[in-house]
Amino acid sequence: MAQAKKIALYMLIVFVLYTIIKTPARAADLVQIGFEGISDAAKSVGEFMGELIK
């Protein structure tokens, strides 16, 4: 099982590198979308916590 996880990790790394090299603009868009999602989630948690202490 550990060997399968290692192989899957290597395949994921190769895929990410291939995507970055082949289409850097698309890779940048995906990273931006990811960070926007994280930012929105953090804002939502902050608003929720703020409402709890009111």
Secondary structure as UniProt FT lines:
FT   HELIX           2..22
FT   HELIX           24..52
//
